[in-house]
Amino acid sequence: MSLELHLGFDMHDLASEPPLCYQRLKLRHRAELIEDEVKAVAVPLPEGAYWYEDDGVKLRAADCYGKPLTWIPAITLAHRLERLELGAWDLALLAYLKGIPPGTKVVLWWS
């Protein structure tokens, strides 16, 4: 099984609430290379994040591997991804990251 990275975007941006990630995108690039780029700058998310699943919204504090969720500001993630050789789909995702508010919390969900 290969490592995958899904990005959850905090759309309500309320400091008093865990991020609400109803909009998610998956990076198609080799996730292990992206992990090397973001691991050092990812911020722990001890309160977890609200994650939409088939049976409704769940508050999740850990990813599929049981590791605590982390987040990274959209602009920081964009700068990190610019260092990598990306395919067409991931370049589109990079353009999206550059177009949203730079401080948007992007939750990193490894699966």
C-alpha positions as CSV (number, residue, x, y, z in Angstrom):
1,M,0.0,0.0,0.0
2,S,1.4,3.4,-1.0
3,L,1.2,6.5,1.1
4,E,-1.5,9.1,0.1
5,L,-2.1,12.6,1.2
6,H,-5.5,14.2,1.3
7,L,-5.7,17.9,2.1
8,G,-8.7,19.2,4.1
9,F,-9.4,22.9,3.9
10,D,-10.7,24.7,7.0
11,M,-13.6,26.6,5.4
12,H,-15.0,28.3,8.5
13,D,-11.7,29.5,10.1
14,L,-13.0,29.9,13.7
15,A,-10.1,29.8,16.2
16,S,-12.4,28.5,18.9
17,E,-13.5,25.4,16.9
18,P,-11.6,22.5,15.3
19,P,-11.2,22.9,11.5
20,L,-14.2,21.9,9.4
21,C,-12.9,20.0,6.4
22,Y,-15.8,19.5,4.0
23,Q,-13.7,20.4,1.0
24,R,-10.8,17.9,0.4
25,L,-8.4,17.3,-2.4
26,K,-5.9,14.5,-2.9
27,L,-2.4,15.1,-4.1
28,R,-1.4,12.7,-6.8
29,H,2.4,13.2,-6.5
30,R,4.4,10.7,-4.5
31,A,3.2,11.4,-0.9
32,E,6.5,10.3,0.7
33,L,8.3,13.1,-1.1
34,I,5.7,15.6,0.0
35,E,5.9,14.3,3.6
36,D,9.6,15.2,3.6
37,E,8.8,18.7,2.5
38,V,6.0,19.4,5.1
39,K,6.8,17.3,8.1
40,A,9.2,19.9,9.7
41,V,6.8,22.8,9.3
42,A,3.4,21.1,10.0
43,V,1.6,22.3,13.2
44,P,0.0,19.8,15.6
45,L,-3.8,19.8,15.7
46,P,-4.5,18.4,19.1
47,E,-8.2,19.3,19.0
48,G,-8.6,17.3,15.7
49,A,-10.7,18.3,12.7
50,Y,-14.2,17.6,11.6
51,W,-13.9,15.2,8.7
52,Y,-16.8,14.3,6.3
53,E,-17.2,10.5,5.9
54,D,-19.9,8.4,4.2
55,D,-21.9,8.2,7.5
56,G,-21.6,11.8,8.4
57,V,-19.2,14.3,10.0
58,K,-16.7,12.9,12.5
59,L,-14.3,14.7,14.8
60,R,-11.0,13.0,14.1
61,A,-7.8,13.6,16.0
62,A,-5.6,11.1,14.1
63,D,-5.2,9.9,10.5
64,C,-5.6,6.4,9.2
65,Y,-2.2,5.4,10.7
66,G,-3.2,6.6,14.2
67,K,-0.8,9.6,14.0
68,P,-2.1,13.0,15.3
69,L,-3.4,15.3,12.7
70,T,-1.4,18.3,11.6
71,W,-2.0,21.4,9.5
72,I,0.0,23.8,7.5
73,P,-0.9,27.3,6.2
74,A,-2.0,27.2,2.5
75,I,0.8,29.6,1.4
76,T,3.5,27.6,3.2
77,L,2.3,24.4,1.6
78,A,2.2,26.1,-1.8
79,H,5.9,27.2,-1.4
80,R,6.9,23.7,-0.3
81,L,5.1,22.1,-3.3
82,E,6.8,24.5,-5.7
83,R,10.1,22.7,-4.9
84,L,8.8,19.5,-6.3
85,E,8.3,18.3,-9.9
86,L,4.5,18.0,-10.1
87,G,2.2,16.6,-12.7
88,A,-0.8,18.5,-14.2
89,W,-3.3,17.6,-11.5
90,D,-1.0,18.7,-8.7
91,L,-0.1,21.9,-10.5
92,A,-3.8,22.7,-10.6
93,L,-4.0,22.0,-6.8
94,L,-0.9,24.3,-6.4
95,A,-2.7,27.1,-8.3
96,Y,-5.7,26.6,-5.9
97,L,-3.5,26.8,-2.9
98,K,-2.1,30.1,-4.2
99,G,-5.6,31.5,-4.8
100,I,-7.2,30.9,-1.4
101,P,-6.4,33.1,1.7
102,P,-2.8,32.5,2.6
103,G,-3.4,31.6,6.2
104,T,-6.1,29.0,5.5
105,K,-5.5,25.9,7.6
106,V,-4.8,22.9,5.4
107,V,-5.2,19.7,7.4
108,L,-2.9,16.9,6.3
109,W,-4.6,13.5,6.3
110,W,-2.2,10.7,5.5
111,S,-3.7,7.4,4.3
